[in-house]
Amino acid sequence: MTLTLASISSLVRIWHGRLWNGIEYLNETDSWLNPERLALSGDLYKLGRQLNAHITSLLLALRVTKDLALLDEVDRLMELARTELKDYNADGFRNWRYLNDNGGSLYNDDYHEMDEILTHSLVAAVAAALEENAAFSEAYAEHAAFWTDYLENDFEAKWRGRNDVPSGFPFVEKDLTHPYVQFIRYHFYMHELTGDASYEREAERMAQLVTHQVRQVYTPGGPAYVWNHRFLPDSDGDTLSCQPFVYLQITFQAFEDMAMEGFSIFDDTFMQRVATAMTSLVIKDGYRSFASDVCGGVFQAGFFPSSGDNGVIYHFMNFPFAEVGKWDATGKLERTVERAYNEVDLEDDHFPRGRANLSATMLFLLADDPDAQHPN
């Protein structure tokens, strides 16, 4: 069910206003989460992670509000990122670079498979949104065409050359769950952009392999899915650990994106089990503390607990862990978002500290609320 700005309740209007206040705040703050700063960084690590999370949340809000001003904001940020797109390593292809300090030999170049995958999955999603709305703006059409050409003739072409895969799939891989499922997103949207059915077939092949990776466990809240941090479809017994908490929002957003498109295995049943993992295993104390991994920090279904840190309030406030609440029949995640906003983010109605994450999440969650389908 989709909202439109002409026919929404006063509650949705409040959250829509809060989203725009949060967007303005983020663009003005000196925080490292300032999306303009992220876009201009030219850093694959920041583009594929923090900017990916922010823009994907705006695209989810766009889906349910049809507010093209959100797409304008997405387009503006991506045009800033475009200014940093150059052939830095003289290999004939435009690229961004991996500029995270822990990059080692991969630092200052574009050979980091994981962050290349995360970043370009975002680019494909943005290009598809621009193309879908091209009738409203010549700029949308022009920018969609630019990004599609870049994805085919720079990103994909360089990796096909490096890996000697002139045709067919996969042309680049990373055996961790969060880049794997994000790359399903890439192939799905490349089919939308190009009409090339081979992309859709690859997206479907990859999606089907997800069914071999998730394992069902039973919780007080019902059946839930847990999964390994490493994605090994041909070796079910070879595990790394349960996927650590900090990576869950990257995995969740890929699942959500494909579920909203009605693609492949990502139906309501699948997503309900993902949401139950969050509500029954991951959340420990509302929005304040979380388990270290998707398994609840304990041995589950043959997966050992992660050695990573537990999640804290900062993660919930700033990253889209709660968007799976759309498939949470208990309403726990929606109530948690509202409580977190009211208790922590609501500094005032003009510049709440809540950035944009919680407001975008709430708009997405309210889209299926019957009371949000008509104005008050």
N, C-alpha and C positions, 0 to 999 in steps of 0.2 A: 504494500500500500504506500502511495507516495503523497506527500503534502505539496501544496502550492502556497505561495505567500499570500495569495488572494483569499484563501479559505482555510486559515489556521486559527487555532484557539489562542486566547490571550497567553496561556502558559507557554505555548510554542513561540509566540512572539517575544516573550521575555527571554527565553533561551537563545533565540536568534539574535536579539540585541546583545546578549552577553557574549555570544561568539564573536561578534564584530568588535566589541570592546576589548576582548581578549586578543584578537588579531592586531588591533591598533597598539595595544600595550606591548605585545611581543616585538612589533616592528620598531618600537621606540626605546625598548629596554637595552641596557648594556649586557644583558645576559648572553651566555654562549649559546642559548637556545633561540636567539634572535634569528628568524628565518631568512632575513635579507643577508645577514652575515654568513649563515650556512650556505646560502645559494652562491654567494660571491667567493666562498672559500676555495672552490675548485678542488675540494678534497673528497675523493670517493668515499672515504669513511663517513664523513658528515652528510654527504648527499644521499648515500644509500641507507642511512640509519635515521638520524634526527630529522633531516629534511623529508625523507621518505615518510616517516610517521606523521609529520605535520601536514604535508600535502595530501596524503592518502586520507587523513581525517577530514580535510576540507572537501575532498572529492566525495566522501561518504555523505557529508552534510549537503553537498550539491545534489546528490541523488534524491534526497528526500524533500528538499525545499525548492529545487529548481531555481535557486537564486544565482543568476549568472554572474553577479558580482563576486561570488566565491570563485568561479572559474576565471574571472579577470585577475583575482589575486594569485591564483595558481599560475596563470600564464605570466604574470609580472615576475613572479619569483623564478620561473624557469627561464625567462628571458635574461634575468640577471645571471643565472647559472651559465647560460649560453655564452656570455661575454668571456668566460674563463675557459671555453672550449677551444683548444689549439693543438697543433701537432708538436707537442713538447719534445718528443723523442725522435723526431725526424724519420718515422717509419711510414709516412704517407697517409696516416689516419689521424683525425682529430680525436683528442682524448682529454679527460680530466686525470688527476694523479692521486695516488694514495699518499696522504701527507700525515698520517698518524705516526707518532714518534716510535711506536713499537713495530714499525714496518720492516725493519732490518733491510735485507737486500731488495725488498719490494718498495721501499720508500722512494717517493718522488718519481714514480713511474706508474704504468697502468697494467701491471701483470698480476694484481691481486684478484684472483678469480672471484672470491666471495663478494668483495665490495663492488666489483664490476657487475656482477649478477644483481645485487641488491639495487644498485643505482639505476641500471638500465631497465629493470622491471618497473621502477617508478616512471622512467621516461616513457615507456610504452603505454602505461596507464594514462599518463597525462596526454600524450598524443591522441589516444583513442577518445578521451573526453573532449578534446578540442575538435577532433574530426566529427564527433557526434553532434556537436553544436555549431558546426561550420556555417550553417545557414544564417546564424545570427550575427556573424562577424567575419569580414574578410581576413582580419588578423588571425582569428582562430584557424581558418583554412590554411593560411600561409604557414603558420607555426606548426600545425599538424603535419603538413607536407615536409617542412624542414626536419622535424624530429624523426619522421618515418625514413627519410633519406639517410639521416645520420645513423639510425639504428641498423639499416640494411648495409650501408656502404662504408661505414666507419667501424662501429662497435662489432657488428657480426662479421664483417669481412676480415677484420684484423685477427679475430679469434679463429676463424676458419683457416686462415693462412697459417697461423701459429701452430694449430693442432692438426693441420693437413686433413681438414674435413671440408672439401670444396662444395659438397652438398650433403643433405641428410642431417640427422641428429643423433646424439647431442654434439654440438660444436664447442661447448665449454661446460665444465661440471665442477661442482664442489659438494663433497659428501657430508654436509651438515644439513639438518632439517630446515632451518630457516631460509637459507638461500635456495634450497631445492624447491620449496613450495612457492617462494617468490618467483622463481623462474617459470613455474606453471603460468603464473600471471603474465609474464613476458610473452610466452608463446600464444596464449589466448588472445592477447591484445594485438599481437602482430598479425594474427589471422584477421581480426577485425579491420586492421589498417590496410592490409595488402590483398585480402581475399584469397591468399594462398592456403589451400586446404592442408598442406603438409604441416603448417604451424598448429592447426587445430588437432591434427592427429597426434602430434608430439605432446601437446598439452594434455590430451586425453590419456596417452600412454603414461605420462608422468603422474597424472592424477590417480590412475588405477593402482599404481605402485604404492601410493599413500595408504591404501587399504591394507597392505601387508606390513606397514610400519606402526600404525596405531593399534593399541591393544586395549580391550575393554576391561574395566574393573568395576566393581560394585561399591557404591558409597551410600551413606544415609540419604543423599539427595537423588539417588538413582544411578543408572549406568553412566560411566564417564570414560573418556579416552585418555590414555597416557602414551607417551612416545619417547623414543631414544633421541639423544642429541645428535648422533650421527645417523645419516640416512643410508641404510645398507639393504636395499630391497632384495638382493640375492644372497644375503647372509643373515637370516633372522636371529641367529644365535650370537652374532658378534655385536656387542653393545659397547657404547662409550659411557653413557649414564643417562638418566632422565634429563630431558632438556632443561637447562637452568632457567630460572625465573626471568632474568634480564632479556632473554631472547624470545620469550613467549609472545610479546606484543608484535614482533616482526612476523612470526608464524601466524598469529591470530589474524592480522590484517590481510594476509594473503588468503587465508581461509574465507574471511568475511567478503572480500572482494569477489571471489569466485562464487560464493553462495548467493550474493546479490545478483550475479549474472545468471544464476540458475545452471551453473556449469557442472557437469559430470557428477562425481560422488558427493559434492558439497551440498547435500540437501538438508532439510530441517532436522532429520534424525542425527546426521553427522554433527551438525553444529550444536544441537542440544547436548550431545555428549561432550563436546569441547567446552561448552559453557558450564556444564556440571563439574568438569575438572577444575575450572576456576573457582566456582562457588563452594565446592565440597572439599577440595584438596589443597588449593593454592592459598585462598584467603584464610588468614589466621586470626586477625583482629580488625575487621572492617577494612578501612582504607589505610591503616597504620602499619600493619605488618603482614608478611606473606611468607610462604614456604620458599625454600631454596630452588624448587623445581616443580615441573608439572605433575610429578608424582606425589607431591605433598611432603617432600623431603625424606621419604621412607622407601624401602624396597617395594616395588610394585610390578607385577606381571613379568618378572624376570629382569627388570631394569633396576640397577643400583642407584641410590640417591646421588644427586650432584654434590660436588665439593664446593660449589659456589656459595656466595653469601645469600642470606634471606633478602627478600624484597622489602622496601621501606616506603614510607609515605611519599617521598620524592618521586618514586617511579609512578605511583598511581596518579599523582596530580599532573604529571607532565607527559605521560605516554599512554597510548590507547589500550590499556589492559582490559578496560571495562566494556569495550564495544561488542564483545561476544554476548553481552547482556541482552541483545536483541533476541537471542534464542534461550534466554533464561526464564523458564516458566514461573519461577518463584518470585521474580521481580527483585531479587536480592541485590543484583548489581545496579539496577536503576536507583534503588533506595540508597545504596552506598555512594553513588555518584552525587546525588542530591545532598546527602549528608556532608560529604567531603567539601562540596562547593560552599555550603552554608557555614560550615564550621571553620574552614581554612581559607577558602578563596575569596569569600565575599567581603572584600574590604569596603567597597562602595559600588554603586550601580554604574559608575562611569569607568573606573579602572580597577576591576577586580584583579587580584593576584593570580587568578586561575588560568592565566595564559589563554589558550583557546581549546585545550584538550578536553576538559570536562564538558564545556558547552557544546562542542561538536559531537561528543559522545551522547549527550542527552538528546540533542536533536535527532540523532540517528535512532536512539531507543524509542523516542516518542512517536516515530512514524507509524507504528502499528497500534497506537492508542486511539480507540474510536472517538474519544473526546477531543482529540487533536485534529479531527477531520472537518470541524466546522467552527466558525468564529464565535466567541462569547460576546 
